[in-house]
């Protein structure tokens, strides 16, 4: 059974940093696209960042130059380094992984077949 488990969320002041981790189990994702989304109650799930099997990355405009996604395939883990955090970054952050191998990066949630439960990130002003 595939599981994605996020960690690293918390409460920080604006301008601070957090590093989220997502550990996958049940299958390897070294040849799959992985990503991070975020969700606020009452709003649609929003793409944050994605990383391809070859290391290519894609970011939402709102987080470019502040967030960095990376992966460590030996640990079947993807990370999201978040710097210069803003109150509007407050959300539940969810890790996602595509089942398809060698797929293309995408901002669309339907491309990602596996989802974690999420980790809360709260930024105080």
PELIN-V392682 format. One record per helix or strand of 3 or more residues. SS is the DSSP state (~ for helix, > for strand). FROM is the first residue (numbers start at 1). TO is the last residue. If there is no record, write none. Layout:
ss={SS:SS}
from={FROM:FROM}
to={TO:TO}
This chain:
ss={>:>:>:>:>:>:>:~:>:~:>:~:>}
from={3:10:18:34:46:57:67:73:77:87:91:109:119}
to={7:13:25:39:51:59:72:75:82:89:97:111:124}
